[in-house]
Amino acid sequence: MQNAVKVIGIGDNGAESLLPLYQQWVEESELLVGGERHLSFFPEYQGETLQVKGGLGTLVTKIAESGKKTVVLASGDPLFYGIGSYLSKKLPVEIYPGISSIQQAFARMGESWQDATFLSVHGRSMKGLAQKIDGRSKVCLLTDAENDPAAIARYLLSFGMTEYEAFVAENLGGTEERTRWMTLEEMADTECSPLNVVILKRRQVGPVWPLGIADGEFSQRKPDKGLITKREVRVLSLAALELKPDSTVWDIGTCTGSMAIEAARICREGEVYAIEKNEGDLANCQENMKKFRTDFTVVHGRAPVGLEEFADPNAVFIGGSGGEMKDLLHVCCTRLKPGGRIVLNAATIETLYEAMQAFAAEGFDTSVTLAQISRSKPILHMNRFEGLNPIYIITAKHKEEN
């Protein structure tokens, strides 16, 4: 590709990690771009240098305006959580991957890596990491100075993930390379080099929670238990929401957090936001989040106040409106992304009527399922059925989906 920017992957051992042809391209270039560490590998470079820092948009503009024969240096494989994917969308580029830290880490570990789950907390929040990791047999994490191995270990231990052991690889390919196995408890108290990769391997079977977690498994308000979306209604409501792995979900009136927790386990790559007006229920929700290994945003408030802080949703579940039905549904309908669903559970015909009127005023299509659930209950040596309170499951969506 004529005049293309060459993006070359480089290892921690600098120029010697490059093929002779790649070294020649660096020497013949007029502009060398890279991080401070990358540029330090070529102290005798004769051309202009440009350090990668700040916004990448500015970097692209400078490269494009220079008109010079350019080489960009990036760690390992530039297309794996690297600068390569961004540059390829903005400039004509040719990508030449090096051996990535991931490949080196698994090589030192002596295990395959095609079956691993790859996650990055480099420059990102750890929010939501619990449900992404839970149940995976092998997880590779890219870290940073804040989300270092010790912080990751403390985070995982807070969710009781003791079935994992960690392989930590530091300064791979460099003169100070070090690799070691550690328990999470050991890693929580260990200081590591900033240049590291963490691989988690599950050594024991952890808890398994099916879709439709039993009501009794959740911490609930005492002594007046029962403020929970019952399992059967919960499963029907989750189905009506049509959740996807990357959905953004709101749970309004989360109470014990049962719906938000089930949604977070389905939407591992997405985001879940929950709001609850009762502080006691909020505490139960937070306890349940730890037990069921889900990490989402939950706030104390009375919707619709507070919803402005949430990202626009693909799905909204409303378990309680707190008497603010019209205003609440207006916000939800306005913010709902195209193709999204709003599911509202109503326990009374008055709430059903009010919700249907409000959705009609917003121009939304609705459908209603009346769930009349009965559960078996022992009586002497026999069984009888005891009915739960009937629930109207209202599903609303944009009219243009017809």
Helices and strands as residue ranges (DSSP letters): E 5-10, G 15-17, H 20-28, E 31-34, H 36-40, E 48-51, H 56-66, E 70-75, H 84-90, E 93-96, H 101-109, E 117-120, H 129-133, E 138-142, H 149-158, E 164-170, E 178-183, H 184-187, E 196-202, G 215-217, H 231-241, E 248-252, H 258-266, E 271-276, H 279-291, E 297-300, G 307-309, E 315-318, H 325-335, E 341-346, H 349-361, E 364-371, E 374-379, E 382-387, E 391-398, G 399-401
